[in-house]
Amino acid sequence: MPAKPTSTPGEILRFLAPLAVWILVLVVLTFTLSSISPAMSRIVTDTLIKLVMVTGLYIFIGNSGILSFGHGAFLIVSAYASAWLTIPPMMKKVILPGLPAFLQTVHLDPVLGLLGGIVLAVLLALVIGIPLMRLSGIAASIATFAFFVVISVIYNNWTGWTKGTASLVGLPVYVGPKVALLAACVALLVAWLFQRSSYGLLLRATREDLVAARASGIPAERLRLLAFVLSAAVAALGGALWGHYNGALTTANNVYLNLSFTIIAMLVVGGVRSLSGMVVGTLALSLVAEVFRRLEIGIDVFGQTLVLPGGSREVLLGFCMLLALILRPEGLTRGRELSFSKRKSPPLAATQIVEAAR
Amino acid sequence: MNALQMLIDAASVGGLYALTALGLGLIFGVIGLVNFAYGEYIMVGAYVLLLTAGVHWPFAILAVLIFVILFALASDWLVFRQVRRAQPETLMIVSFGLSFMIQHLYVVLFGSLTRTVNFLPEINRSIEIGGLRVAGVSILQIAATIILTTALALVINYTKIGYQMRAVSENPRMARLVGVNSNRIVAAAFAISAVLAVTVTVLFVAQTGSMTPFFGVSLTMIGFVATVIGGLGSLPGCALGGFLVGALTTLLQMMLPSHLQPFREAFVFAAVIIVLLVRPQGLIAVRSAWERV
């Protein structure tokens, strides 16, 4: 449901333009980089899957303005659900004897497994979202974090079903650069359509001024819930793909906590307020992380081998993040989208919101 | 008698959490920053204790105190002051980035494995009081909490710097207009929170004798949760929240059947969600901490 009824092809084109440009960039990058070497193709896949997760997070945080630390829970839930549905029954009998009979025997197609993961995450988001969306600000952030801890502790210790900190192996590995690219494009499309729908605009109004938005009759809780569920679905897509890209799942060493903070950092460094910012942030941090990883292995510069001391790449990554945030606290793109019209597009026209509210 | 024993355990664990929560709550109250790097104030102090092992204990503590206060002031000066006007979520991520960077700096310097130090082993000895066996460190924890909370309340309510701190917290712009040097007041708040962090470090290291570059994280998370339950911006609330989380943890440790023990943390955090749903403003609400219309 676009905010303005798009009629002429030109208008539709302009509506989709920023999205189309980013998708084009991703397609070109994916095909050129992944043809270089298998190692490069893994990096591309990894980055694209993270982009799916960040997009999921962005759908909620970018539109509602509430910082969620809870989306890691959806990654966990969907990854394990998809694993239960798709690991061959012969293997399940050996590695997960604690599973109930139904899950022991079921063996689904990867696509159905993915859907199963997403459905479970959506149901969870609905159940937890209904009470939590009443909260705002820091209370909401802490509550989502508490929700993440509850889910992560359960999966960590529920060893009969999840193997906990040991590895759950045997997931069919089907995710390569192309699958990840497809998922990233779908995720971006969902985010863009939601952001530009009247629901997205109304939700952005509650982000700017909750009291005024409520006074204009905008049902803030219901819109937040909608965004929360949608963003859980997209994040869950990323979570399930992550499992089928690595071929194994584990909860050891706080992987999901670190992963959630990585994707939050990507979102905030790029700028929480725009789709373009989020894409730029994800690509930038992935690039920087990769450069430092290479430096730690050692590279040749003019005949000299340059090697960073072990472990220092995280220090440098943190430093770059801080530098970006200090120099551009609004995010790398300062909350703007790509714009192709000659006149400067207003950040978010008040008239648009009023129109959408009617 | 058993109940009394439990009460002392709850109070000593809760005291440690309350001190952590107070340090976090103070900074939040004054500049609205949720300081994830607070755990690193606790962590770097522990490594100073490691390096000064063998030094007579008052000097070791003095060294920690000086280093951590300087460290906290530097973090404010170099990082947080640069982004003072940014959105709260940006501030939160800045502090997280700083905490991440320092943790990994310490991994490079000291390795990621657990290091141990034998600091003040005497205070772990148990004392008999009226038939109860109580570890000396528990008593110290309870005493330190009571003394520091009282001292902090006195400073905030009755000293010039306390008045100015409340002014900056209430309305930073107005405070500047009437001549408050807000940068100095914020620095003072960071220094006080560093003192609280040092207390936590000393008690924690004396009790466990071990440290890793990541041990500050779980304490910060618990302190963070305690601050929100208690009521952000309210110092008595922070202390109360810390005690409640500590008491709940101890209680669950004793009451839960053994097969549910690993899930203890899940119960604690589920309780946190329930408290937030019932009282989103925290147990002790502060008007100025919440957005006015």
Interface residues (C-beta under 8 A of the other chain):
Chain A: I61 L67 P131 L132 R134 L135 S136 G137 I138 A139 S141 I142 A143 F145 A146 F147 V149 V150 V153 I154 N156 N157 V211 F261 I264 A265 V268 V269 V272 P309 G310 G311 S312 E314 V315 L317 G318 F319 M321 L322 L325 I326 P329 E330
Chain B: V34 V79 Q82 V83 R85 A86 Q87 P88 E89 T90 M92 I93 V94 F96 G97 L98 F100 M101 I102 Q103 H104 L105 V107 V108 S112 M221 F224 V225 V228 L232 P262 F263 E265 A266 F269 A270 V272 I273 L276 L277 P280 Q281 G282 E291 V293
